[in-house]
Amino acid sequence: MSLFAALFEKRRRARHRSQPESELVVTADVQQVTLSHPRRATETLAWADLRQLGIVTTDDGHRRCDWFWLLHGSRSGLAIPQGATGERALLERLQKLPGFDHRPVIETSPLAGPQRVPCWTRQA
């Protein structure tokens, strides 16, 4: 292993320790959103089944993630923590949903206490 690779790996491990939510990996393809956990079964939600999208914040503070994307389907859902690997690409995909409301993404803050804020609802 080169010196550069060793330093990069050391930095990656330190980031995972300081941000455990980065151990979760979210991917979005044309058919579904997938959330991979390091110690649990992989979860999926088909775009066709997505009914509502929102943000939830908690008052868990600095030691735990306190900002999550909630994707609700008709039979299941996903809770994706802010800082999950792939979250930025997911946001880019979510912003393409017709009628997606950008304001909650910008304005919702865990500092305001626990909240549930909708960003999008499927129109019938």
Sequence and secondary structure as in RCSB ss.txt:
>XXXX:A:sequence
MSLFAALFEKRRRARHRSQPESELVVTADVQQVTLSHPRRATETLAWADLRQLGIVTTDDGHRRCDWFWLLHGSR
SGLAIPQGATGERALLERLQKLPGFDHRPVIETSPLAGPQRVPCWTRQA
>XXXX:A:secstr
  HHHHHHHHHHHHHHHH GGGGSEEEE SSEEEEE SSS  EEEEGGGEEEEEEEE S GGGS  EEEEEEESS
 EEEEETT BTHHHHHHHHTTSTT   HHHHH  GGG SEEEEEEE   
